[in-house]
């Protein structure tokens, strides 16, 4: 009888363990249902429930800084970073990644108070419309000859380095989000350092090869 009771207890423990594992898998699957092709811009706000579902991880940089990114985006970034360092002797580090709507509101308020409404609208995304809310975006800075280059104007001048970086984006599912000459479509000036993860190297390659924006690709696809 004692042996029978022990067997019953063991079975109950196994069932409980399976049940907890199943619940964890369901929760994990829910967080993994990321729409990597989501469009967030001045006309398309972030879905209200996005921040509660995104699967964020911490990314530690070579500069002792910590950032947050969506899990697959973080993995792709590490592969891109390692490839550039090992094969092109180009060192990139994260400069800006995931940003909550609350963080964006704080930035908006600071700029509004210091620079006024017209300037703020020109240079700061309205809270809820920034791609950084998605967790699928990386802004990078470069390390050249031991010097950190993060100033926008200085980075724009590093055409050779960024040419090497851009040539490898699609391989890891990234695209250049704000290309030169597309300001009227994206609503933002050119940003050679701003990359968007879409989890599809084939589509990323098509966008990069055609030198089109994410908006243009989605419009063509939907027509």
C-alpha positions, 0 to 999 in steps of 0.5 A, spaced: 500 500 500 505 504 501 509 503 495 502 504 491 501 511 495 508 513 493 507 511 485 501 516 486 505 521 489 510 521 483 505 521 478 502 527 481 508 531 481 510 529 474 503 532 472 504 538 476 511 539 473 508 538 466 502 543 467 507 548 469 512 547 463 506 547 459 504 554 462 511 557 461 511 555 454 504 558 453 507 564 456 513 564 452 509 563 445 505 569 447 511 573 447 514 570 441 508 572 437 512 578 435 510 582 428 517 583 425 514 587 419 510 592 424 510 599 421 511 604 426 512 611 424 508 618 424 502 615 421 502 609 424 502 608 432 504 602 436 499 597 438 496 599 445 498 592 447 505 591 444 509 593 450 506 587 454 507 582 449 514 584 447 520 579 449 525 583 451 532 581 453 538 585 456 544 586 452 551 588 455 556 592 450 564 592 450 563 599 453 560 596 460 553 599 458 546 595 458 541 595 453 534 592 452 532 589 445 527 584 443 530 577 443 531 575 436 533 582 434 539 582 440 541 575 437 541 578 430 545 584 432 550 580 436 552 576 429 552 582 425 557 585 430 561 579 431 562 579 423 564 586 422 569 585 428 572 579 425 572 580 418 572 587 417 575 590 423 569 595 424 567 595 431 560 597 433 556 598 439 549 600 441 547 607 442 540 607 443 535 601 443 528 599 446 525 605 449 518 605 452 512 610 451 513 613 458 521 614 456 519 618 450 514 622 453 519 624 458 524 626 452 518 630 448 516 634 455 524 636 456 525 638 448 518 642 449 520 646 455 527 647 452 526 648 445 518 649 444 513 646 440 516 647 432 523 644 434 520 638 438 515 636 432 521 636 427 526 632 431 522 628 436 517 622 435 511 623 438 510 618 444 507 612 441 510 613 434 517 612 435 520 605 432 524 605 438 518 602 442 518 596 438 524 593 441 526 591 434 531 597 432 538 599 434 542 605 433 549 604 433 556 608 434 562 606 432 569 605 435 575 607 431 582 607 433 580 607 440 575 613 439 568 612 440 564 616 435 557 617 436 555 624 434 551 624 428 554 629 424 561 625 425 558 618 423 555 621 417 562 623 415 564 615 416 562 613 409 567 607 408 565 604 415 558 605 414 558 602 407 561 596 410 556 596 415 550 597 411 553 591 406 552 586 411 545 588 414 540 584 410 544 578 411 542 578 419 535 581 417 536 588 418 535 594 414 537 601 413 531 604 416 532 612 414 536 612 407 538 618 404 533 622 399 527 618 402 525 624 407 519 625 404 517 618 405 519 616 412 518 623 415 525 623 418 532 625 415 537 620 413 540 616 419 546 612 417 546 609 424 539 607 425 537 599 423 531 596 423 530 588 424 525 584 420 527 577 421 527 576 414 534 576 410 530 575 403 526 581 404 531 585 407 536 584 401 530 586 397 529 592 400 537 594 401 538 592 394 532 596 391 534 602 396 527 603 398 524 604 404 520 600 409 514 604 407 515 603 400 516 595 400 509 594 404 506 599 400 508 595 393 506 588 397 499 590 399 498 593 392 
